[in-house]
Amino acid sequence: MASGLSWLVQATVLIVLYNIFYLYHVQKLVPEDKDPRFPSTEFETNGNKSDDNNANSDAQEANTQYSYTHPPTVYGTFVFPSSQTRNGIIHRFPSIPIRLWPGEREMSSLETFKERRDQKIEDDRPLYFYNPNIFPLYKNNVNNNQDKKSVLTKELTDIIVGREVLSDDQARAPYYIGVWRISNFSNCFGPGRGIDFKAYRNYIGIALLDENLQILQGSDVVIDVNKALDKTGKRQLLEDCHFAPMSSNEESDEGMDLLYLICNGGGQTHIFNAHLALDKQISTQATSSSANHHIDISNFDSLPNKYGNGLHLYLLMKSRKTLRGKNFSVFHSYVNQTKHSFLDTWPSHPHEVKTISTKSGNQGWDINVDGKKYISDSDNTSKHLDPELKKRLIPRERGSTCCVEAYSTKLQKTVLLGFSHTKTNKNKVDTNHSSYHYISRVYAFAPEPPFSIIAESDYFCLGFGGLSELDHGASQTPESNITVVGYREEFKLFLVDHKYDCPTIHFITGLVDKIGDSSKVLISYGVNDCYPRMIEVQKQYLLSLLKL
């Protein structure tokens, strides 16, 4: 009996010691800002980043070592030509009527938010802009403004930037195409408080951006892309769209002669043969001399602009391709010295890539996804997660955005980088653990088949924006104080009884090389389905997260 009691006492002591260790190291008894395992948030209480931390941010980021017991918070910096360092840029759409810009009145209280959300007249409901994507018009090997090599063919690029009707300086101004989700749905007050799905309206926002990611005056438009599926616009299916370039002739070394619009919708991916033109400067027939074929624009559906008239979008509905799954990304890689196109469909567990190609048909160029599929296993970093966190997450991650090249000095080779994400599972939460809390990671894979995963970072989250990040064009208007930025930042990421200084939802929707500086990437993402943010980050920093 005595030996039995002795064993029981020893077991009890061990359990107590384990619980003390767990509470200290996992639940964190010290405040977040004092915990050495977490990087500084670098934000003042009003949401603006402290200027004192900006001077050597790139070097500091590349050398920072994080402990991944919990997701760290990652921030980037965006340097403007005026030498004023900022940590990001947040766009607003001048073409949208000011009365529809959400701001202090919507953010003052949940009651006011709901009142504005539920306006009887649809066109009186505020529109929120988020989940941005960036399409580079030029390759990143730019030496100067006169030496820009187009991603698309020169003919298609000239139509988009309006070279036939603008001066050379004006036509050289656009560097990127920006694409945003614009909607009367928002999670500014946390998940589950957006507008009822019966009243749901999703639009696509498109604008030309200069080299500093500023919207070029008069180029921004809002388009009801869902009218591509239903002329009445009642069928609200398409959302989170982006452009992708393709080629009708994979052996050509010239710019790509086809443009596609890819949208999520209903758990599927919808791919359209697309054409984009500045104002009305589009002929009835656009010729791509590199492929020696014609795209008959007269067969395309012209989508009406809801707001703005700077750009016009044309989709060939007959060419629409629908695939199961969402958040797919097109990338291009050389196989046997010939460039091929691929679709990154699942980032991990396992990594899945599909071969895609184009074929003439339906009076346009259709996407063919019936080619070879590559499946490779991944380094399941999640096996190292805190069990309490792991059981609350959706086990298989989805893609967020992909892909850019980065050279690893450790591996002495080039890898492709992308972002994936997961979120808390709504079926595995209780009153203290909410659903729809997002975390991300960066992954690297080989640029040649079978596209094996090389490394995955641990999870992280991206931060809120600051008032100083508002785009210059909008801030010059008398209504520059109308913004949702800085409000409702109490809705933060909450995991395993810990709150992090980043939004409940950050959704990375864009990753591209910075034109003219291949050492940096531009990352774009949505903050709480409330506003968009774009940041600039050193590739070396992303490689350091991968320990590459």
MOCORBEL-V964031 format. One line per field, one symbol per residue. ss: DSSP state (2 for helix, 1 for strand, 0 for the rest). burial: I if it has 9 or more other ideal C-beta (glycine too) atoms within 8 Angstrom, else O. A space follows every 50 residues. Layout:
ss=???
burial=???
This chain:
ss=02222222222222222222222222200002220000000010000010 22200022222220000000011100011000001100110000000222 10022220022222222000022200111111111101000000000001 01022222222000000222222001111111100000000000002220 01111111100000100000111022220000000000111111110000 00000101111111100111111111110000001111000011112220 11001110001111111111111100001111111001111111110000 11111111111001111100001111000022220022220010000111 11111111000011111111111100000000000001111111110000 00111100011100002221022220000000000000000111100111 111001111111110011111111111000111111112222222000
burial=OOOOOOOOOOOOOOOOOOOOOIIIOIIIOOOIOOIOOIIOOIIOOOIIII OOIIOOIIOOIIOOOIOIOIIIIIIIIIOIOOOOIIIIIIIIIIIIOOOI IIIOOIIOOOOIIIOIIIIOOOOOIIIIIIIIIIIIIIIIOIOOOOOIOI IIIOIIIIIIIIIOOIOOOOIIIIIIIIIIIIIIIIIIIIIOIOIOOOII IIIIIIIIIIOOIIIIOOIIIIIIIIIIOOOOIOOIIIIIIIIIIIIIOI OIOOIIIIIIIIIIIOOIIIIIIIIIIIIOIIOOIIOIOIIOOOIIIOOI OOIOIOIIOIIIIIIIOOIIIOIOIIIIIIIOIIOOOOIIIIIIIIIIII IIIIIIIIOOOOOIIIIIIOIOOIOIOIOOIOOOIIOOIIOIIOOOIIII IIIIIIOIOOOOOOIIIIIIIIIIIOOOIOOOIIIIIIIIIIIIIIIOOO IIIIIIIIIIIIIIIIIOIIIOIIOOOOOIOIIIIIOIIOIIIIIIOIOI IIIIIIIIIIIIIIIOOIOIIIIIIIIIIIIIIIIIIIIOIIIIIIOI
